[in-house]
Amino acid sequence: MIRTVADLEFELHCDVLERQSMESAMDRLAPLFENASGERSALFLVSPNAGSATALRFWADAQTTSVAFANPELFPWCLANAPCAALARRFGITGPNFTWLGDEEALQAASSAAEYTLKQGRVECAFVVSVCFGRRGVPGCLRVWCMRNLPDKF
């Protein structure tokens, strides 16, 4: 039986780039991810706006310095899967990891994928992360669920 064994929710800093926002949350996430077990853990991330603030900063820089001098290596968080990769690296999750862009439907898809992966026995623990990065005047939020395949008699 699939059970959610932990649930964590808090606000992210607004008016900062995605990387800075996620870094500010990593220490608070550590207790939840302490049971991550390398390839036996999976990470499923959902965001309606991952990468957008950094992408805007990248293109503003490109317009200022010219596209010839804009270096995408300086802005890796332009990619929507950067938050997922950062979490996986930080907490040693080497099993499956995926990113969905969207809102409620994307969250349902991520949750279903996590349950399916657990039922297949590919992993022992699946983390579903929903992150919405803040914008001026609107705080961001981060919500994490840890799901495990536990015996029916818990």
Summary of the structure (lengths in Angstrom):
residues: 154
radius of gyration: 16.6
end to end distance: 9.2
largest distance: 62.5
contacts: 482
relative contact order: 0.30
helix: 43%
strand: 28%
